[in-house]
Amino acid sequence: MTSIGGPEQVRAVGYDRAAKKVNLDIPVGEFKANPIDLTLKNSGGQPSLITKVIADVKHFEVLRDCTRSGAGPAGITAEYTFRIPTDPTTGQVILGKHDHDVRFETKPGAVDRMALTIGPDIETFYNTPYVLGAHFILVAEGGKELDAGSYTIVGNHRAIETNLDGVLDPACSQENLETLETIYAFQSTKAPELDELRDTFRTNVASSSAGSSAAPAGG
């Protein structure tokens, strides 16, 4: 059984994107991420050891900030299981395969939970949620690869909450909806926040359209 868990706290520190260095004076506060939960069952008579996890990042999309609040040089760097490299010029995550050495042992006859978090090595904590989709492969001792499935998570929970609760720009919401539709085409287990954002943007666009239709014509 696999799933995407609810937001859990992840250690993070401030990062000055203009100076390109960690800045501990930048207040980060509580920082959360959705763990990907993998249930591992060992039906054999010997311990099972996972030595590596491969994340094949298929897509990464930064949604527009529909709260019109703007951005700045501040960012964060968080201690994800997978800190996916970003292009220093564009800030975009580098797609493709990234691996992480682990040592996760499941005893004979046992069922264990393996939780993984994933995100950019550097990211803004302003009001721009991002969506990341990846396929995971577990590598057992001896090199055997185990397919762990595909997942889509929404990152930057500070931004998610702001967009869910804030006053949004309808044109921006429409643009984000179009981006999300392409993401939904990726067959994967999806974080519940993805549905919440899509529903919020849809409602915002529909309300704006209804308001425009009800407005009296100018004379």
C-alpha atoms as one frame of an Amber mdcrd trajectory, in Angstrom:
protein
   0.000   0.000   0.000   1.279   3.447  -0.916  -0.096   6.911  -0.227   0.779
  10.554   0.266   0.580  11.566   3.895  -0.610  14.809   5.421   1.855  17.678
   5.851   4.653  16.992   8.325   7.247  19.388   9.659  10.599  19.409   7.864
  13.665  21.276   9.083  14.408  24.291   6.881  16.626  27.384   6.994  16.526
  30.694   5.189  18.280  31.225   1.864  19.027  34.541   0.172  18.369  33.898
  -3.504  20.017  37.178  -4.553  23.249  36.484  -2.643  22.927  32.725  -3.339
  23.749  31.625   0.191  22.125  30.444   3.412  20.930  33.311   5.600  19.933
  32.290   9.116  18.483  35.765   9.728  15.612  35.027   7.350  12.685  33.816
   9.498  11.344  30.522   8.198   8.924  29.499  10.935   7.126  26.194  10.595
   7.847  24.466   7.293   5.921  21.410   6.123   6.007  18.818   3.355   3.859
  15.867   2.317   5.688  12.562   2.842   5.269   9.795   0.299   4.446   6.714
   2.366   5.597   3.351   1.089   4.504   0.197   2.910   7.164  -2.499   2.651
   6.301  -6.101   3.475   8.968  -8.761   3.867   7.425 -12.199   3.359  10.794
 -13.961   3.231  12.854 -15.594   5.917  15.763 -13.133   5.779  15.972  -9.382
   6.460  15.254  -7.220   3.410  17.540  -4.215   2.912  16.857  -1.211   0.680
  20.134   0.567  -0.135  19.066   3.239  -2.614  15.994   5.135  -3.772  15.777
   6.565  -7.292  13.407   9.450  -8.015  12.754  10.026 -11.714  11.335  13.567
 -11.770   8.871  13.733 -14.655   7.506  17.253 -14.295   7.841  20.383 -12.210
   5.499  23.349 -12.530   5.502  26.551 -10.491   1.986  27.947 -10.267   1.418
  31.678 -10.532   0.857  33.725  -7.387  -2.842  34.568  -7.637  -2.842  36.665
  -4.454  -0.964  39.525  -6.211   1.426  39.807  -3.291   4.664  39.621  -5.255
   7.920  37.926  -4.332  11.369  38.802  -3.052  14.901  37.468  -2.600  14.112
  35.308   0.406  13.852  31.563   0.082  14.456  28.359   1.998  16.485  25.212
   1.764  14.814  22.233   3.416  16.067  18.837   4.545  14.032  16.689   2.166
  14.946  13.056   1.599  15.470  14.157  -1.990  16.822  17.657  -2.515  16.421
  17.951  -6.275  18.994  20.284  -7.894  17.670  23.498  -9.413  19.047  25.475
 -12.329  20.768  28.536 -10.799  19.576  30.750 -13.668  15.926  29.767 -13.983
  15.272  28.251 -10.553  13.617  25.301 -12.300  14.089  21.794 -10.948  16.360
  19.614 -13.067  14.206  16.803 -14.433  15.338  13.204 -14.751  16.717  10.584
 -12.384  18.183  11.453  -8.984  19.284   8.841  -6.448  19.668   8.844  -2.684
  21.557   6.257  -0.626  19.570   4.816   2.277  19.718   1.886   4.650  16.193
   0.690   5.341  15.823  -2.819   6.719  12.593  -4.788   7.047  12.798  -7.851
   9.277  11.399 -11.244   8.170   7.597 -11.298   8.343   7.423  -7.583   9.179
   5.603  -4.662   7.555   7.318  -1.262   7.763   6.571   2.267   6.632   9.168
   4.091   4.574   8.485   7.837   4.329  10.154   9.974   1.671   9.995  13.716
   1.095  11.030  15.465  -2.099  11.497  19.064  -3.167  13.861  21.594  -4.745
  17.195  22.238  -3.078  16.348  25.956  -3.126  12.814  27.361  -3.213  10.887
  30.507  -2.504   8.497  30.596   0.438   6.402  33.364  -1.047   2.971  32.711
  -2.519   3.872  30.417  -5.404   2.919  26.761  -4.896   4.703  24.248  -7.059
   3.722  20.815  -8.345   6.257  18.020  -8.683   5.663  14.584 -10.180   8.121
  11.717  -9.886   8.381   7.962 -10.282  10.184   6.079  -7.508  12.299   2.941
  -7.679  13.689   1.159  -4.624  17.008  -0.623  -5.023  17.531  -3.636  -2.758
  20.851  -5.035  -1.598  22.316  -6.872  -4.556  20.888  -4.397  -7.086  17.339
  -5.671  -7.555  14.997  -2.799  -8.463  11.462  -2.552  -7.064   8.866  -0.294
  -8.688   7.407   1.993  -5.987   4.965   3.918  -8.193   4.438   7.500  -9.344
   3.404  10.436  -7.151   2.475  14.079  -7.558   2.924  16.438  -4.616   2.221
  20.128  -4.112   4.987  22.032  -2.371   5.292  25.246  -0.396   2.451  24.825
   2.108   2.660  28.456   3.163   1.728  29.390  -0.412  -0.921  26.670  -0.669
  -2.726  28.006   2.398  -2.490  31.608   1.171  -3.984  30.733  -2.206  -6.743
  28.617  -0.652  -7.754  31.364   1.771  -6.879  34.563  -0.106  -8.583  36.871
  -2.604  -7.475  35.610  -6.002  -7.109  37.129  -9.436  -9.507  35.250 -11.798
  -7.219  35.490 -14.852  -4.383  34.028 -12.795  -6.677  31.276 -11.515  -7.592
  30.373 -15.094  -3.932  30.142 -16.076  -3.188  27.894 -13.082  -6.163  25.699
 -13.970  -4.734  25.136 -17.436  -1.388  24.177 -15.906  -3.045  21.779 -13.473
  -4.978  20.044 -16.257  -1.701  18.999 -17.895  -0.477  17.722 -14.533  -3.600
  15.615 -13.997  -2.729  13.762 -17.196   0.287  12.280 -15.380  -0.891   8.935
 -14.003   0.084   9.009 -10.349  -1.044   9.046  -6.727  -1.800  12.714  -6.078
  -1.637  14.828  -2.933  -5.076  16.015  -1.720  -3.874  19.637  -1.871  -3.842
  19.329  -5.663  -7.633  18.819  -5.708  -8.106  21.624  -3.181  -6.177  24.105
  -5.301  -7.970  23.072  -8.494 -11.381  23.435  -6.818 -10.438  26.859  -5.428
  -9.232  28.139  -8.796 -12.347  26.735 -10.533 -14.652  28.439  -8.036 -12.797
  31.719  -8.428 -13.059  31.614 -12.222 -16.739  30.599 -12.119 -17.609  33.356
  -9.641 -15.883  35.941 -11.791 -17.720  34.741 -14.913 -21.068  34.790 -13.108
 -20.387  38.297 -11.845 -19.511  39.509 -15.351 -22.690  37.985 -16.801 -24.862
  39.625 -14.138 -23.356  43.084 -14.585 -25.668  45.531 -16.432 -24.566  46.721
 -19.840 -23.176  50.238 -19.925 -25.326  52.937 -21.500
